[in-house]
Amino acid sequence: MHVLINHVPDALRLHGNIAHFSQQGLEKLNDNVTAWFFRSSSHIKTEAFRQVMQKQNRIHHLAISCQRENVTVLCSLCKHSGHNKRTCPVNLTGLER
């Protein structure tokens, strides 16, 4: 309660929002590491730590090396981007070509 009353208003004034201070990323990492420990390790203390860190490094390096290129897809009816044939404004008005 102290933080909400005394510190959140200051953070909102300084930063505009407090989303940057969310712990969601850290919580997700904890979920992943816990799952990796139980699913992908030998459960021996130091060996399990090494196996979990190796798995995290492999995932990180694969994510970097396998990044997808953004491709702009055009609607087949009006040749504009941002929608598809089913949601095309031309098709919705009944003026299909």
Biopython code that builds the backbone (N, CA, C, O; Angstrom):
import numpy as np
from Bio.PDB.StructureBuilder import StructureBuilder

atoms = [
    (1, "MET", "N", (0.832, -1.189, 0.000)),
    (1, "MET", "CA", (0.000, 0.000, 0.000)),
    (1, "MET", "C", (0.879, 1.256, 0.000)),
    (1, "MET", "O", (0.554, 2.250, -0.649)),
    (2, "HIS", "N", (1.977, 1.200, 0.724)),
    (2, "HIS", "CA", (2.886, 2.351, 0.773)),
    (2, "HIS", "C", (3.383, 2.706, -0.633)),
    (2, "HIS", "O", (3.415, 3.878, -1.007)),
    (3, "VAL", "N", (3.762, 1.701, -1.394)),
    (3, "VAL", "CA", (4.269, 1.949, -2.741)),
    (3, "VAL", "C", (3.186, 2.548, -3.617)),
    (3, "VAL", "O", (3.443, 3.503, -4.350)),
    (4, "LEU", "N", (1.959, 1.994, -3.552)),
    (4, "LEU", "CA", (0.864, 2.516, -4.370)),
    (4, "LEU", "C", (0.550, 3.966, -4.041)),
    (4, "LEU", "O", (0.280, 4.761, -4.941)),
    (5, "ILE", "N", (0.581, 4.313, -2.782)),
    (5, "ILE", "CA", (0.207, 5.669, -2.370)),
    (5, "ILE", "C", (1.337, 6.663, -2.590)),
    (5, "ILE", "O", (1.097, 7.772, -3.068)),
    (6, "ASN", "N", (2.572, 6.283, -2.248)),
    (6, "ASN", "CA", (3.674, 7.250, -2.228)),
    (6, "ASN", "C", (4.581, 7.224, -3.456)),
    (6, "ASN", "O", (5.205, 8.238, -3.768)),
    (7, "HIS", "N", (4.672, 6.109, -4.152)),
    (7, "HIS", "CA", (5.655, 6.027, -5.226)),
    (7, "HIS", "C", (5.058, 5.909, -6.625)),
    (7, "HIS", "O", (5.660, 6.394, -7.583)),
    (8, "VAL", "N", (3.914, 5.292, -6.769)),
    (8, "VAL", "CA", (3.302, 5.142, -8.092)),
    (8, "VAL", "C", (2.938, 6.493, -8.710)),
    (8, "VAL", "O", (3.194, 6.684, -9.899)),
    (9, "PRO", "N", (2.360, 7.435, -7.974)),
    (9, "PRO", "CA", (2.069, 8.728, -8.598)),
    (9, "PRO", "C", (3.316, 9.435, -9.124)),
    (9, "PRO", "O", (3.272, 10.057, -10.185)),
    (10, "ASP", "N", (4.427, 9.344, -8.392)),
    (10, "ASP", "CA", (5.679, 9.947, -8.873)),
    (10, "ASP", "C", (6.174, 9.262, -10.134)),
    (10, "ASP", "O", (6.626, 9.926, -11.066)),
    (11, "ALA", "N", (6.094, 7.933, -10.170)),
    (11, "ALA", "CA", (6.525, 7.196, -11.356)),
    (11, "ALA", "C", (5.644, 7.539, -12.554)),
    (11, "ALA", "O", (6.145, 7.644, -13.674)),
    (12, "LEU", "N", (4.349, 7.715, -12.338)),
    (12, "LEU", "CA", (3.450, 8.096, -13.429)),
    (12, "LEU", "C", (3.787, 9.484, -13.956)),
    (12, "LEU", "O", (3.768, 9.712, -15.165)),
    (13, "ARG", "N", (4.097, 10.414, -13.051)),
    (13, "ARG", "CA", (4.468, 11.764, -13.496)),
    (13, "ARG", "C", (5.778, 11.752, -14.276)),
    (13, "ARG", "O", (5.907, 12.451, -15.281)),
    (14, "LEU", "N", (6.747, 10.964, -13.823)),
    (14, "LEU", "CA", (8.057, 10.939, -14.474)),
    (14, "LEU", "C", (8.066, 10.165, -15.787)),
    (14, "LEU", "O", (8.682, 10.599, -16.760)),
    (15, "HIS", "N", (7.375, 9.003, -15.819)),
    (15, "HIS", "CA", (7.510, 8.088, -16.949)),
    (15, "HIS", "C", (6.264, 7.956, -17.812)),
    (15, "HIS", "O", (6.329, 7.354, -18.884)),
    (16, "GLY", "N", (5.144, 8.495, -17.382)),
    (16, "GLY", "CA", (3.928, 8.410, -18.177)),
    (16, "GLY", "C", (3.093, 7.180, -17.881)),
    (16, "GLY", "O", (1.866, 7.266, -17.836)),
    (17, "ASN", "N", (3.732, 6.040, -17.679)),
    (17, "ASN", "CA", (3.022, 4.829, -17.252)),
    (17, "ASN", "C", (3.984, 3.952, -16.467)),
    (17, "ASN", "O", (5.189, 4.204, -16.437)),
    (18, "ILE", "N", (3.447, 2.937, -15.842)),
    (18, "ILE", "CA", (4.305, 2.083, -15.016)),
    (18, "ILE", "C", (4.494, 0.701, -15.629)),
    (18, "ILE", "O", (4.945, -0.223, -14.953)),
    (19, "ALA", "N", (4.150, 0.557, -16.908)),
    (19, "ALA", "CA", (4.297, -0.737, -17.575)),
    (19, "ALA", "C", (5.756, -1.171, -17.647)),
    (19, "ALA", "O", (6.047, -2.367, -17.650)),
    (20, "HIS", "N", (6.683, -0.200, -17.706)),
    (20, "HIS", "CA", (8.103, -0.521, -17.778)),
    (20, "HIS", "C", (8.599, -1.199, -16.504)),
    (20, "HIS", "O", (9.639, -1.858, -16.515)),
    (21, "PHE", "N", (7.872, -1.042, -15.425)),
    (21, "PHE", "CA", (8.290, -1.594, -14.141)),
    (21, "PHE", "C", (7.601, -2.909, -13.827)),
    (21, "PHE", "O", (7.713, -3.421, -12.713)),
    (22, "SER", "N", (6.899, -3.452, -14.787)),
    (22, "SER", "CA", (6.208, -4.723, -14.612)),
    (22, "SER", "C", (7.225, -5.852, -14.477)),
    (22, "SER", "O", (8.306, -5.786, -15.063)),
    (23, "GLN", "N", (6.896, -6.855, -13.734)),
    (23, "GLN", "CA", (7.779, -8.003, -13.547)),
    (23, "GLN", "C", (7.332, -9.193, -14.396)),
    (23, "GLN", "O", (7.725, -10.326, -14.118)),
    (24, "GLN", "N", (6.513, -8.954, -15.430)),
    (24, "GLN", "CA", (5.986, -10.043, -16.237)),
    (24, "GLN", "C", (7.078, -10.847, -16.924)),
    (24, "GLN", "O", (6.995, -12.073, -16.988)),
    (25, "GLY", "N", (8.094, -10.178, -17.436)),
    (25, "GLY", "CA", (9.183, -10.879, -18.106)),
    (25, "GLY", "C", (9.927, -11.795, -17.161)),
    (25, "GLY", "O", (10.257, -12.929, -17.509)),
    (26, "LEU", "N", (10.191, -11.301, -15.963)),
    (26, "LEU", "CA", (10.887, -12.110, -14.969)),
    (26, "LEU", "C", (10.033, -13.286, -14.509)),
    (26, "LEU", "O", (10.552, -14.381, -14.292)),
    (27, "GLU", "N", (8.747, -13.071, -14.361)),
    (27, "GLU", "CA", (7.846, -14.164, -13.971)),
    (27, "GLU", "C", (7.784, -15.235, -15.065)),
    (27, "GLU", "O", (7.761, -16.427, -14.762)),
    (28, "LYS", "N", (7.757, -14.813, -16.339)),
    (28, "LYS", "CA", (7.730, -15.778, -17.436)),
    (28, "LYS", "C", (9.031, -16.568, -17.493)),
    (28, "LYS", "O", (9.017, -17.773, -17.744)),
    (29, "LEU", "N", (10.160, -15.891, -17.262)),
    (29, "LEU", "CA", (11.439, -16.592, -17.220)),
    (29, "LEU", "C", (11.438, -17.627, -16.097)),
    (29, "LEU", "O", (11.930, -18.740, -16.283)),
    (30, "ASN", "N", (10.894, -17.275, -14.943)),
    (30, "ASN", "CA", (10.804, -18.219, -13.833)),
    (30, "ASN", "C", (9.944, -19.427, -14.218)),
    (30, "ASN", "O", (10.298, -20.562, -13.900)),
    (31, "ASP", "N", (8.830, -19.194, -14.891)),
    (31, "ASP", "CA", (7.977, -20.295, -15.351)),
    (31, "ASP", "C", (8.745, -21.213, -16.305)),
    (31, "ASP", "O", (8.689, -22.437, -16.188)),
    (32, "ASN", "N", (9.466, -20.594, -17.255)),
    (32, "ASN", "CA", (10.224, -21.387, -18.231)),
    (32, "ASN", "C", (11.317, -22.207, -17.557)),
    (32, "ASN", "O", (11.467, -23.397, -17.837)),
    (33, "VAL", "N", (12.079, -21.575, -16.672)),
    (33, "VAL", "CA", (13.177, -22.272, -16.006)),
    (33, "VAL", "C", (12.649, -23.416, -15.152)),
    (33, "VAL", "O", (13.247, -24.491, -15.115)),
    (34, "THR", "N", (11.542, -23.193, -14.470)),
    (34, "THR", "CA", (10.943, -24.263, -13.666)),
    (34, "THR", "C", (10.518, -25.428, -14.550)),
    (34, "THR", "O", (10.769, -26.586, -14.216)),
    (35, "ALA", "N", (9.882, -25.131, -15.664)),
    (35, "ALA", "CA", (9.457, -26.189, -16.584)),
    (35, "ALA", "C", (10.662, -26.914, -17.169)),
    (35, "ALA", "O", (10.653, -28.140, -17.277)),
    (36, "TRP", "N", (11.705, -26.168, -17.549)),
    (36, "TRP", "CA", (12.898, -26.792, -18.107)),
    (36, "TRP", "C", (13.574, -27.682, -17.081)),
    (36, "TRP", "O", (14.083, -28.748, -17.427)),
    (37, "PHE", "N", (13.587, -27.258, -15.812)),
    (37, "PHE", "CA", (14.200, -28.070, -14.769)),
    (37, "PHE", "C", (13.494, -29.417, -14.668)),
    (37, "PHE", "O", (14.148, -30.459, -14.613)),
    (38, "PHE", "N", (12.162, -29.401, -14.643)),
    (38, "PHE", "CA", (11.429, -30.643, -14.454)),
    (38, "PHE", "C", (11.337, -31.491, -15.721)),
    (38, "PHE", "O", (11.238, -32.716, -15.637)),
    (39, "ARG", "N", (11.369, -30.852, -16.900)),
    (39, "ARG", "CA", (11.193, -31.598, -18.146)),
    (39, "ARG", "C", (12.499, -31.928, -18.850)),
    (39, "ARG", "O", (12.570, -32.915, -19.583)),
    (40, "SER", "N", (13.544, -31.112, -18.640)),
    (40, "SER", "CA", (14.724, -31.227, -19.501)),
    (40, "SER", "C", (16.037, -31.332, -18.746)),
    (40, "SER", "O", (17.087, -31.015, -19.305)),
    (41, "SER", "N", (16.010, -31.763, -17.510)),
    (41, "SER", "CA", (17.264, -31.858, -16.788)),
    (41, "SER", "C", (17.331, -33.165, -16.022)),
    (41, "SER", "O", (16.356, -33.908, -15.915)),
    (42, "SER", "N", (18.528, -33.417, -15.489)),
    (42, "SER", "CA", (18.742, -34.648, -14.737)),
    (42, "SER", "C", (18.340, -34.507, -13.271)),
    (42, "SER", "O", (18.404, -35.489, -12.531)),
    (43, "HIS", "N", (17.934, -33.340, -12.838)),
    (43, "HIS", "CA", (17.507, -33.031, -11.468)),
    (43, "HIS", "C", (18.653, -33.106, -10.458)),
    (43, "HIS", "O", (18.398, -33.110, -9.254)),
    (44, "ILE", "N", (19.885, -33.165, -10.905)),
    (44, "ILE", "CA", (21.042, -33.099, -10.010)),
    (44, "ILE", "C", (21.450, -31.640, -9.965)),
    (44, "ILE", "O", (21.565, -31.002, -11.011)),
    (45, "LYS", "N", (21.674, -31.093, -8.770)),
    (45, "LYS", "CA", (21.793, -29.645, -8.556)),
    (45, "LYS", "C", (22.640, -28.916, -9.600)),
    (45, "LYS", "O", (22.093, -28.183, -10.425)),
    (46, "THR", "N", (23.954, -29.099, -9.583)),
    (46, "THR", "CA", (24.798, -28.319, -10.491)),
    (46, "THR", "C", (24.631, -28.760, -11.938)),
    (46, "THR", "O", (24.691, -27.934, -12.849)),
    (47, "GLU", "N", (24.426, -30.028, -12.151)),
    (47, "GLU", "CA", (24.215, -30.529, -13.510)),
    (47, "GLU", "C", (22.912, -29.977, -14.091)),
    (47, "GLU", "O", (22.866, -29.599, -15.262)),
    (48, "ALA", "N", (21.865, -29.932, -13.284)),
    (48, "ALA", "CA", (20.576, -29.401, -13.739)),
    (48, "ALA", "C", (20.707, -27.921, -14.079)),
    (48, "ALA", "O", (20.143, -27.467, -15.075)),
    (49, "PHE", "N", (21.436, -27.168, -13.275)),
    (49, "PHE", "CA", (21.645, -25.743, -13.555)),
    (49, "PHE", "C", (22.343, -25.562, -14.897)),
    (49, "PHE", "O", (21.944, -24.720, -15.702)),
    (50, "ARG", "N", (23.385, -26.354, -15.136)),
    (50, "ARG", "CA", (24.118, -26.266, -16.402)),
    (50, "ARG", "C", (23.205, -26.631, -17.570)),
    (50, "ARG", "O", (23.236, -25.962, -18.603)),
    (51, "GLN", "N", (22.403, -27.668, -17.429)),
    (51, "GLN", "CA", (21.507, -28.097, -18.499)),
    (51, "GLN", "C", (20.447, -27.035, -18.800)),
    (51, "GLN", "O", (20.140, -26.784, -19.965)),
    (52, "VAL", "N", (19.890, -26.414, -17.766)),
    (52, "VAL", "CA", (18.880, -25.374, -17.966)),
    (52, "VAL", "C", (19.496, -24.164, -18.656)),
    (52, "VAL", "O", (18.884, -23.591, -19.557)),
    (53, "MET", "N", (20.708, -23.763, -18.244)),
    (53, "MET", "CA", (21.363, -22.614, -18.871)),
    (53, "MET", "C", (21.713, -22.915, -20.330)),
    (53, "MET", "O", (21.589, -22.043, -21.189)),
    (54, "GLN", "N", (22.145, -24.133, -20.610)),
    (54, "GLN", "CA", (22.435, -24.495, -21.998)),
    (54, "GLN", "C", (21.170, -24.453, -22.851)),
    (54, "GLN", "O", (21.203, -24.000, -23.995)),
    (55, "LYS", "N", (20.071, -24.919, -22.298)),
    (55, "LYS", "CA", (18.805, -24.894, -23.039)),
    (55, "LYS", "C", (18.387, -23.451, -23.319)),
    (55, "LYS", "O", (17.969, -23.129, -24.431)),
    (56, "GLN", "N", (18.501, -22.578, -22.306)),
    (56, "GLN", "CA", (18.142, -21.174, -22.504)),
    (56, "GLN", "C", (19.031, -20.539, -23.572)),
    (56, "GLN", "O", (18.540, -19.786, -24.413)),
    (57, "ASN", "N", (20.327, -20.831, -23.547)),
    (57, "ASN", "CA", (21.239, -20.275, -24.549)),
    (57, "ASN", "C", (20.900, -20.776, -25.946)),
    (57, "ASN", "O", (20.940, -20.005, -26.904)),
    (58, "ARG", "N", (20.561, -22.077, -26.075)),
    (58, "ARG", "CA", (20.186, -22.608, -27.391)),
    (58, "ARG", "C", (18.932, -21.919, -27.918)),
    (58, "ARG", "O", (18.866, -21.553, -29.092)),
    (59, "ILE", "N", (17.949, -21.744, -27.060)),
    (59, "ILE", "CA", (16.709, -21.083, -27.478)),
    (59, "ILE", "C", (16.982, -19.647, -27.897)),
    (59, "ILE", "O", (16.457, -19.179, -28.908)),
    (60, "HIS", "N", (17.801, -18.952, -27.125)),
    (60, "HIS", "CA", (18.128, -17.555, -27.433)),
    (60, "HIS", "C", (18.859, -17.444, -28.780)),
    (60, "HIS", "O", (18.507, -16.609, -29.614)),
    (61, "HIS", "N", (19.868, -18.282, -28.984)),
    (61, "HIS", "CA", (20.638, -18.212, -30.231)),
    (61, "HIS", "C", (19.805, -18.644, -31.438)),
    (61, "HIS", "O", (19.968, -18.094, -32.527)),
    (62, "LEU", "N", (18.919, -19.617, -31.260)),
    (62, "LEU", "CA", (18.039, -20.001, -32.357)),
    (62, "LEU", "C", (17.061, -18.884, -32.700)),
    (62, "LEU", "O", (16.764, -18.654, -33.873)),
    (63, "ALA", "N", (16.561, -18.193, -31.682)),
    (63, "ALA", "CA", (15.627, -17.093, -31.938)),
    (63, "ALA", "C", (16.305, -15.981, -32.726)),
    (63, "ALA", "O", (15.687, -15.369, -33.597)),
    (64, "ILE", "N", (17.564, -15.720, -32.426)),
    (64, "ILE", "CA", (18.304, -14.674, -33.140)),
    (64, "ILE", "C", (18.591, -15.106, -34.581)),
    (64, "ILE", "O", (18.412, -14.323, -35.514)),
    (65, "SER", "N", (19.034, -16.344, -34.758)),
    (65, "SER", "CA", (19.446, -16.784, -36.096)),
    (65, "SER", "C", (18.264, -17.140, -36.996)),
    (65, "SER", "O", (18.430, -17.221, -38.213)),
    (66, "CYS", "N", (17.093, -17.353, -36.436)),
    (66, "CYS", "CA", (15.937, -17.767, -37.239)),
    (66, "CYS", "C", (14.851, -16.703, -37.285)),
    (66, "CYS", "O", (13.670, -17.036, -37.380)),
    (67, "GLN", "N", (15.227, -15.432, -37.219)),
    (67, "GLN", "CA", (14.223, -14.381, -37.252)),
    (67, "GLN", "C", (13.561, -14.349, -38.618)),
    (67, "GLN", "O", (14.210, -14.503, -39.652)),
    (68, "ARG", "N", (12.256, -14.144, -38.591)),
    (68, "ARG", "CA", (11.486, -14.102, -39.822)),
    (68, "ARG", "C", (11.473, -12.683, -40.381)),
    (68, "ARG", "O", (11.508, -11.706, -39.633)),
    (69, "GLU", "N", (11.424, -12.588, -41.675)),
    (69, "GLU", "CA", (11.299, -11.293, -42.324)),
    (69, "GLU", "C", (9.829, -10.910, -42.373)),
    (69, "GLU", "O", (8.963, -11.759, -42.584)),
    (70, "ASN", "N", (9.557, -9.635, -42.177)),
    (70, "ASN", "CA", (8.186, -9.151, -42.296)),
    (70, "ASN", "C", (7.837, -9.018, -43.771)),
    (70, "ASN", "O", (8.529, -8.341, -44.532)),
    (71, "VAL", "N", (6.769, -9.665, -44.153)),
    (71, "VAL", "CA", (6.320, -9.634, -45.546)),
    (71, "VAL", "C", (4.958, -8.955, -45.576)),
    (71, "VAL", "O", (4.051, -9.328, -44.832)),
    (72, "THR", "N", (4.824, -7.966, -46.433)),
    (72, "THR", "CA", (3.541, -7.286, -46.583)),
    (72, "THR", "C", (2.686, -8.071, -47.565)),
    (72, "THR", "O", (3.076, -8.301, -48.710)),
    (73, "VAL", "N", (1.521, -8.473, -47.096)),
    (73, "VAL", "CA", (0.602, -9.243, -47.933)),
    (73, "VAL", "C", (-0.508, -8.310, -48.395)),
    (73, "VAL", "O", (-1.088, -7.572, -47.598)),
    (74, "LEU", "N", (-0.793, -8.352, -49.678)),
    (74, "LEU", "CA", (-1.824, -7.490, -50.255)),
    (74, "LEU", "C", (-3.130, -8.263, -50.401)),
    (74, "LEU", "O", (-3.136, -9.472, -50.637)),
    (75, "CYS", "N", (-4.214, -7.550, -50.258)),
    (75, "CYS", "CA", (-5.550, -8.135, -50.448)),
    (75, "CYS", "C", (-5.689, -8.545, -51.913)),
    (75, "CYS", "O", (-5.270, -7.816, -52.812)),
    (76, "SER", "N", (-6.275, -9.706, -52.142)),
    (76, "SER", "CA", (-6.408, -10.183, -53.518)),
    (76, "SER", "C", (-7.510, -9.458, -54.289)),
    (76, "SER", "O", (-7.565, -9.553, -55.515)),
    (77, "LEU", "N", (-8.383, -8.737, -53.592)),
    (77, "LEU", "CA", (-9.453, -8.002, -54.281)),
    (77, "LEU", "C", (-9.036, -6.577, -54.647)),
    (77, "LEU", "O", (-9.156, -6.165, -55.801)),
    (78, "CYS", "N", (-8.545, -5.829, -53.660)),
    (78, "CYS", "CA", (-8.278, -4.404, -53.914)),
    (78, "CYS", "C", (-6.791, -4.060, -53.968)),
    (78, "CYS", "O", (-6.425, -2.923, -54.266)),
    (79, "LYS", "N", (-5.929, -5.045, -53.680)),
    (79, "LYS", "CA", (-4.470, -4.873, -53.735)),
    (79, "LYS", "C", (-3.934, -3.884, -52.702)),
    (79, "LYS", "O", (-2.880, -3.286, -52.920)),
    (80, "HIS", "N", (-4.632, -3.700, -51.589)),
    (80, "HIS", "CA", (-4.143, -2.882, -50.482)),
    (80, "HIS", "C", (-3.750, -3.797, -49.326)),
    (80, "HIS", "O", (-4.249, -4.917, -49.214)),
    (81, "SER", "N", (-2.848, -3.311, -48.466)),
    (81, "SER", "CA", (-2.437, -4.110, -47.312)),
    (81, "SER", "C", (-3.299, -3.769, -46.101)),
    (81, "SER", "O", (-4.035, -2.782, -46.113)),
    (82, "GLY", "N", (-3.205, -4.580, -45.068)),
    (82, "GLY", "CA", (-3.924, -4.305, -43.827)),
    (82, "GLY", "C", (-5.185, -5.127, -43.648)),
    (82, "GLY", "O", (-5.805, -5.087, -42.585)),
    (83, "HIS", "N", (-5.567, -5.857, -44.653)),
    (83, "HIS", "CA", (-6.752, -6.712, -44.553)),
    (83, "HIS", "C", (-6.629, -7.831, -45.579)),
    (83, "HIS", "O", (-5.688, -7.863, -46.372)),
    (84, "ASN", "N", (-7.587, -8.742, -45.552)),
    (84, "ASN", "CA", (-7.579, -9.847, -46.505)),
    (84, "ASN", "C", (-8.881, -9.847, -47.297)),
    (84, "ASN", "O", (-9.709, -8.947, -47.154)),
    (85, "LYS", "N", (-9.048, -10.862, -48.129)),
    (85, "LYS", "CA", (-10.215, -10.926, -49.009)),
    (85, "LYS", "C", (-11.521, -10.940, -48.221)),
    (85, "LYS", "O", (-12.502, -10.317, -48.626)),
    (86, "ARG", "N", (-11.529, -11.653, -47.097)),
    (86, "ARG", "CA", (-12.758, -11.771, -46.311)),
    (86, "ARG", "C", (-13.129, -10.450, -45.626)),
    (86, "ARG", "O", (-14.313, -10.148, -45.480)),
    (87, "THR", "N", (-12.132, -9.660, -45.204)),
    (87, "THR", "CA", (-12.418, -8.415, -44.488)),
    (87, "THR", "C", (-12.250, -7.180, -45.360)),
    (87, "THR", "O", (-12.243, -6.062, -44.846)),
    (88, "CYS", "N", (-12.115, -7.357, -46.651)),
    (88, "CYS", "CA", (-11.904, -6.252, -47.577)),
    (88, "CYS", "C", (-13.130, -5.332, -47.633)),
    (88, "CYS", "O", (-14.254, -5.810, -47.782)),
    (89, "PRO", "N", (-12.920, -4.027, -47.514)),
    (89, "PRO", "CA", (-14.055, -3.103, -47.599)),
    (89, "PRO", "C", (-14.801, -3.203, -48.936)),
    (89, "PRO", "O", (-16.014, -2.998, -48.990)),
    (90, "VAL", "N", (-14.084, -3.512, -49.994)),
    (90, "VAL", "CA", (-14.718, -3.675, -51.301)),
    (90, "VAL", "C", (-15.679, -4.849, -51.265)),
    (90, "VAL", "O", (-16.792, -4.753, -51.784)),
    (91, "ASN", "N", (-15.267, -5.955, -50.661)),
    (91, "ASN", "CA", (-16.090, -7.156, -50.571)),
    (91, "ASN", "C", (-17.250, -6.933, -49.612)),
    (91, "ASN", "O", (-18.335, -7.468, -49.840)),
    (92, "LEU", "N", (-17.059, -6.163, -48.549)),
    (92, "LEU", "CA", (-18.107, -5.934, -47.567)),
    (92, "LEU", "C", (-19.233, -5.067, -48.115)),
    (92, "LEU", "O", (-20.377, -5.188, -47.677)),
    (93, "THR", "N", (-18.922, -4.202, -49.059)),
    (93, "THR", "CA", (-19.951, -3.333, -49.629)),
    (93, "THR", "C", (-20.682, -3.989, -50.792)),
    (93, "THR", "O", (-21.653, -3.439, -51.312)),
    (94, "GLY", "N", (-20.215, -5.165, -51.197)),
    (94, "GLY", "CA", (-20.890, -5.862, -52.289)),
    (94, "GLY", "C", (-20.399, -5.452, -53.661)),
    (94, "GLY", "O", (-20.996, -5.831, -54.669)),
    (95, "LEU", "N", (-19.326, -4.687, -53.721)),
    (95, "LEU", "CA", (-18.802, -4.219, -55.003)),
    (95, "LEU", "C", (-17.631, -5.094, -55.437)),
    (95, "LEU", "O", (-16.627, -4.592, -55.942)),
    (96, "GLU", "N", (-17.762, -6.374, -55.242)),
    (96, "GLU", "CA", (-16.674, -7.300, -55.546)),
    (96, "GLU", "C", (-16.359, -7.254, -57.044)),
    (96, "GLU", "O", (-17.254, -7.209, -57.889)),
    (97, "ARG", "N", (-15.063, -7.267, -57.340)),
    (97, "ARG", "CA", (-14.604, -7.185, -58.726)),
    (97, "ARG", "C", (-14.674, -8.511, -59.404)),
    (97, "ARG", "O", (-14.324, -8.622, -60.579)),
]
sb = StructureBuilder()
sb.init_structure("model")
sb.init_model(0)
sb.init_chain("A")
sb.init_seg("    ")
for serial, (resi, resn, name, xyz) in enumerate(atoms, 1):
    if name == "N":
        sb.init_residue(resn, " ", resi, " ")
    sb.init_atom(name, np.array(xyz, "f"), 0.0, 1.0, " ", f" {name:<3s}", serial, name[0])
structure = sb.get_structure()
